[in-house]
Amino acid sequence: MLKREYLKEWDKEYFWHPFTQMKVYREEENLIVEKGEGVYVYDINGKKYLDGVASLWCNVHGHNHPKLNKALIEQVNKIAHFTTLGASNVPAIVFAKNLVDITPPRLTKVFYSEDGAEAMEIAIKIAYHYWHNKGEKKTKFVTLSEAYHGDTIGSVSVGGINIFHEKYRPLLFDVYKVPSPYLEAVKKVGREKALEYDTTKILIEEVEDFIFHNHQEIAAFVLEAGVQGAAGILPFPKGYLKEIRRICDEYNILMIVDEVATGFGRTGYMFACEKEGVEPDIMALGKGITGGYLPLAATVVTDDIFDAFLGEFGEAKHFYHGHTYTGNPLACSVAIANLELFEEEQTLKKLQPKIKLLEERLKEFWTLKHVGDVRQYGFMAGIELVKDKEKNEPFPYGERTGFKVARMMMEKGVWVRPLGDVMVIMPPLVISEKELEYLLDTMFESIKALEKV
Ligand SMILES: *Cc1c(COP(=O)(O)O)cnc(C)c1O
């Protein structure tokens, strides 16, 4: 057994952490997790934390789940990996079939990768290449401001969060950007009404006008599925997704929907686009796909898209893309078990009252002095902290107010990772009502404690 002190030292000495200011990280005590059980994780000192953000929005049925463990162990005793470039393996085939069975009917072909960003990267390349194979010169993408689609160069190109993305501008391809629907709705009708009634008319007109003038060169419209997650949980006004589908149909543009955060039950539906009965042409999946166990992602497309890549070998129309671990059998076997658990445990049905409870309990947060907005989409919520509510004035970025609240929550045994000053609530779907109440109580008290400092 390694001495715990070495672990802390080596973590700071050798490990460059993602999305982390390492100078600050090295000055602090950090959570080093050793094991997990259900919705709890345990650090190397044995202290227990409720996992309030499902690891990173990916855990579904809890940590260390016997059925998922079993699927993994059984598969590793057969084979851990074999390439799928021109060959195949059993779990990857079965899971592709399972995915096609549960995704919207038009989506019939599965292309695997390992992370959400890759699933989006692949979506972009497929859309571009599709039009190329059809002999059309449609090479541009329309995206939303405040979008987040992952951190590889292509995914950053279609992203719109300035603090993450602007620095890389010289490396990125140009895209057309239309306003974030939530922020635009707030600007036009105010916070209270932004989501209440159908604001799409006033939002869509401008988008449609833009598309009308530029559609000849547009390959695809790229957007998250009903809520902009990393931007701070910004839900789309009702009907927005459906209107974008209509516009894409009307102007012969592919619709790429990023369900990486929303897929696998997070919104109360298996996929968020079901809520408005929208069927994209390309859907990107990740995060919850293996219940939070292993890196797996998928880009699911229609027959029409798949068929555009068919031809004789010499025509060189096929999709030149693949990774060493594409279709990894361990990840796919856990993904199969993950879907079985949704059935056996009636996960979505049991989730509905918890979504209602979250909605009820979130109302209290409006009463807090430093809460400027409270947003929910299914079983994800964001609570925006502000310095001055009346003036809608944020806390200075460098003060890390969200982080401070998260640290207070840690003392009470709850782990969350805020998005800047937006406190995020995104627990594993299997969390009990009692545990959810504890998470919310702890967050409420910790935000309230800001009033004293
Ligand atoms: C997390 C996320 C991604 C990126 O997924 P990774 O697995 O982190 O690469 C893409 N899109 C959305 C909407 C996400 O929330």
The ligand as an ORCA input file, in Angstrom:
! r2SCAN-3c Opt
* xyz 0 1
  C     -18.913     16.982    -22.003
  C     -19.466     17.400    -23.286
  C     -18.770     17.183    -24.494
  C     -17.385     16.635    -24.523
  O     -17.299     15.331    -24.062
  P     -15.877     14.756    -23.590
  O     -16.144     13.319    -23.302
  O     -15.507     15.544    -22.364
  O     -14.921     14.978    -24.696
  C     -19.389     17.532    -25.678
  N     -20.609     18.076    -25.687
  C     -21.301     18.305    -24.562
  C     -22.679     18.882    -24.664
  C     -20.758     17.999    -23.329
  O     -21.421     18.262    -22.199
*
